[in-house]
Amino acid sequence: MIGLAILDVKKFMAGILTGSMFDKFYLRDGEIQTFTEFHLGGYLNRPYFDSEEWKALGGRELCLWAEVKPFAFQLIKGHKLPVRFKLVFQLSDENTRWLLDKYHLSASMEDIGGLFMNITYEHQKLVCTSGVSYKTFMLDKTLEQCWDETVCRYFKQNHIAVEQI
């Protein structure tokens, strides 16, 4: 797990709210505080979908950020910055498999609860904390190290300046 201070808040906010930076990540959970607090639950609500729509979702349980982003944008846009927000992004199953294969890691999809990026904005500071959740106890920390490195490279590829804290 690493903590990264995001140095250019405006550029990051543009990337997250109007760009496609996190569109393929699952939104696990979110909170946005403006004039009141809004909670964004990331789990799909099965009763909302008809059988064809549900089938088209391919069995995934979580929303993609691209699906939630327009609603979050409506909550955040305006002349005032939010008081606080927290977004918990989870790497998609497809990209988690890719990471495991790329680094030839011993962990399997059945071992992993998720690879996370927790984005928190508070007191005019923006921080990203990486994290790995396991379903079983793992002695090997290679996945965590690979995920931390991947998060740093992801920000660099998206031209977002960060500083480790």
Residue, then its C-alpha position, 0 to 999 in steps of 0.5 A: m500500500i502506498g499513499l500518493a499526493i496528487l499535485d495538480v487537483k484541477k487536472f486530476m478532477a478534469g480527468i476523473l469527471t470529464g475524461s476517461m481516466f477511470d472509466k474502466f474501473y469499477l466504482r466500489d463505493g463513494e461519498i460526495q459532500t457538497f451542501t449535503e452528503f451523497h452516497l454512491g454505492g457501487y453494486l448493481n441493483r439486480p431488480y432494476f434490470d430486466s433479464e436481457e439487460w442483466k445478461a448483457l452486463g455479463g455477470r458483473e456485480l459492480c458499476l463501472w465509473a463510466e456509468v456513474k460519472p455523469f451523476a457524480f459530475q452533476l453533484i460536483k460541478g459548479h463554482k464551489l469545490p466539494v467539501r470532501f469526497k471519497l471514491v473507491f475504485q477497483l480494478s476490473d476483473e479483466n485487468t486484474r487477470w492481465l496484471l496477474d499474467k503480466y507479472h507471472l504472479s502466484a495469486s489467483m483470481e479466487d485469492i483476490g478480493g480486489l485491487f483498489m485505489n482510494i481517492t480522497y479529497e479533503h481540506q483542498k488536498l487530493v490523495c490516492t491510496s492503493g490497496v489489495s484485498y485478499k480472500t485468503f491469507m497470503l505471505d507473498k507480497t509481490l502482488e501488492q508491490c506490483w499493484d503499487e508500481t502499476v498505480c504509479r505508472y498509471f498516473k504517469q501515463n495519464h500525466i498526473a503528477v504525484e508525490q509519495i507520502 
